Amino acid sequence: MLTIASRVEVMNRLGRAMADPTRSRILLSLLAEPGYPAKLARDLGLTRTNVSNHLSCLRGCGLVVAEPEGRQTRYEIADPHLTAALTALVDVTLAVDESAPCPDPDCSIPGCCAATEATR
């Protein structure tokens, strides 16, 4: 059973992981597909050392896992539930941003832009 203290620790790990813009960019990239440090560095315009350091932090926070593939290491989000949760977190954050359209065209949340427009 999760106690308040253990829930706080989980929230702190998640916050630490997402507090850095580079780690957030890496997480968003890994939400789209698994990645390799060299490709992530190239795609994000970062150094391999920088990417490796951030991946190490994300592993330590329990958000990503490393899968050895011969001489390379593939990184991916640690669990499909985490992928769904991170995607939902981004979507809900966009949904409450009044300057951004609701990302869910089938949204039924009262007060949301799509739900509000449907009742007009």
Steps between C-alpha positions, in 0.01 A plus 500: 500500500633842406527740789493877469878503545557250220259692272691820574825325407347387169378854428845639584669255262256589223544872565879471502491314170272749327642819657785516251409607144755261346361203693148602397608508135658156535185364668278640223726340240488166681120524526495497120743209464794328672831673441875466502727761662678593175174542309337693785804730513486558126122550487494735801818690416680389815831332578506127564648563844216737587238249380667215689504703822131584466410140412683390814284738705182376330604140574568590862153657522351175366352656187715334234675166463810409305498192277840384373506415130846379408731802522209745529248572772137572422305720741126493541233607746506252789139384475202543266296637793760773541480580128123540528531708817766735360299544179188573704692747717616693193148489352329622819757778539423612146127470568516750787710741291242743368720592205523138378217297349387188683706207366204260533235552230263268691546679832194488726648688797259779606656842447755380249512679166366205297230414755402867528476540122285185473239647734471829309 
